[in-house]
Amino acid sequence: MSKNIELYEESKRYAPGGVHTSIRNVNPMKVFTKGEGAYIYDAEGKKYIDYQAAFGPIILGHSHPYVNRKVIEAIERTDLYGVGCTDLEVELSRKICQHVPSAEQVLFCNSGSEATYHAIRLTRAITGRAKLIKFQGCYHGWHDYVARNMLSAWDMIGKRDPGSAGMMDEAIDNTLICTYNDLDDVERTFKENPGQIASLIVEPIPHNIGCIMPQPGFLEGLRELCTKYGALLIFDEVITGFRHSIGGFQKVAGVTPDLTTMGKAMANGYPIAAVAGKREYMQRFNTYPGGDVWFAGTYNGHAVGTAASIATLELMENEPVHEHIFRLGEKMRSGIRTIHERLGIKAYVAGFGSVWTTYFMETEPKHYAELQQNDAELYVAYRRKLIDKGIFKMPMNIKRNHISYSHTDADIENTLDIIESVLKELIVK
Ligand SMILES: Cc1ncc(COP(=O)(O)O)c(C=O)c1O
């Protein structure tokens, strides 16, 4: 038995399914034992160029020496107190408020799901309304407010599609589902629920279904509709924040939401997340004297996450992190397009900045339902073959890939060569 399988079999004895997050159970199953820069290594020592990036946090590279050093320095002198605030929290919150346009104030928690939960509950308190709008295909975490109509089966698009057994009916039914890039649908939903919608939450780029770009005017339109109907706009920048700009995608788009949730690339893989927004809203949290919206967490502001995030943002401030990953992203996308032309493959290479995916369909998808045109079987077969040849992309349908500051031109060129050979094997008979 291979070392990968041996460890996985043992893991299954102790953990249901052998993995600790729902969609980690994939084929081929790998056990990873080392990550360094752009590379990850499985239990048998096989090396992969990593584009999975742990679903996005790894923006500088695995085990980044600068971030690790800052974390080690921090934990040699400090950790967690459960009272007052820390110097690291002050430094990190100052940086976030300085860079993220919507962040007049910020609070730290540990995961993106916590951040979206807090943000949504806050909007309910502020507006006195119960309902929430989210978009089909977007993901905002595992809690009952948002865990519906994520990667729905095609025949469940837009219908009542809870993502889990055990959810509260009230939560499911108070979350309304709209079609991304369709402002008419959003306005219709506001009109059909007069005075009832507390907020609208959106991934400014829905990366949970690859990379569907907001069409011109869409994010601006959401801003206008939320203002018009008295609802709060939440940008869930758990993926886009810090990856697409140190100020988040809101800075790129020039659209400022009322509240923003952040996580992932914020700390290059260390656990920390944040909710930020207008001061008058944030002061409803009960961290503020008299605030009436509960905000708590034993590990909030732990030295590990705060130090890692400060170090990550420092590198973004002082080195050409985004310039590098955007340039390599463009090199990858244009390289793949050239290969497609050469081989006569009709596919759509989508992406922004350091993120890309190849949809095996001819036109640009504008929302989740259009992804039915993507050849899912080919998409997954392509990814599995790439893994065999040392290129790690999540072996699942409509998943994105990420480039980090540690990837080099040579990594991209090597990846392009392998992509071409895999496509020849799969498509060009
Ligand atoms: C856009 C978005 N929001 C929220 C979350 C939830 O974050 P976490 O997994 O840290 O709870 C995710 C996770 O993938 C996400 O992609």
The ligand as an SDF file (V2000), in Angstrom:
LIG
                    3D

 16 16  0  0  0  0  0  0  0  0999 V2000
  -16.3700   33.9160   -0.1790 C   0  0  0  0  0  0  0  0  0  0  0  0
  -16.2760   33.0860    1.0600 C   0  0  0  0  0  0  0  0  0  0  0  0
  -16.8840   33.4980    2.1740 N   0  0  0  0  0  0  0  0  0  0  0  0
  -16.8170   32.8050    3.3220 C   0  0  0  0  0  0  0  0  0  0  0  0
  -16.1320   31.6150    3.3810 C   0  0  0  0  0  0  0  0  0  0  0  0
  -16.0710   30.8560    4.6540 C   0  0  0  0  0  0  0  0  0  0  0  0
  -14.7910   30.9610    5.1840 O   0  0  0  0  0  0  0  0  0  0  0  0
  -14.2200   29.8730    6.2020 P   0  0  0  0  0  0  0  0  0  0  0  0
  -14.0600   28.5960    5.4200 O   0  0  0  0  0  0  0  0  0  0  0  0
  -12.9190   30.4640    6.6600 O   0  0  0  0  0  0  0  0  0  0  0  0
  -15.2160   29.7270    7.2950 O   0  0  0  0  0  0  0  0  0  0  0  0
  -15.4890   31.1380    2.2490 C   0  0  0  0  0  0  0  0  0  0  0  0
  -14.7440   29.8720    2.2740 C   0  0  0  0  0  0  0  0  0  0  0  0
  -14.3810   29.2940    1.2830 O   0  0  0  0  0  0  0  0  0  0  0  0
  -15.5730   31.8840    1.0490 C   0  0  0  0  0  0  0  0  0  0  0  0
  -14.9890   31.4540   -0.0690 O   0  0  0  0  0  0  0  0  0  0  0  0
  1  2  1  0
  2  3  1  0
  2 15  2  0
  3  4  2  0
  4  5  1  0
  5  6  1  0
  5 12  2  0
  6  7  1  0
  7  8  1  0
  8  9  2  0
  8 10  1  0
  8 11  1  0
 12 13  1  0
 12 15  1  0
 13 14  2  0
 15 16  1  0
M  END
$$$$
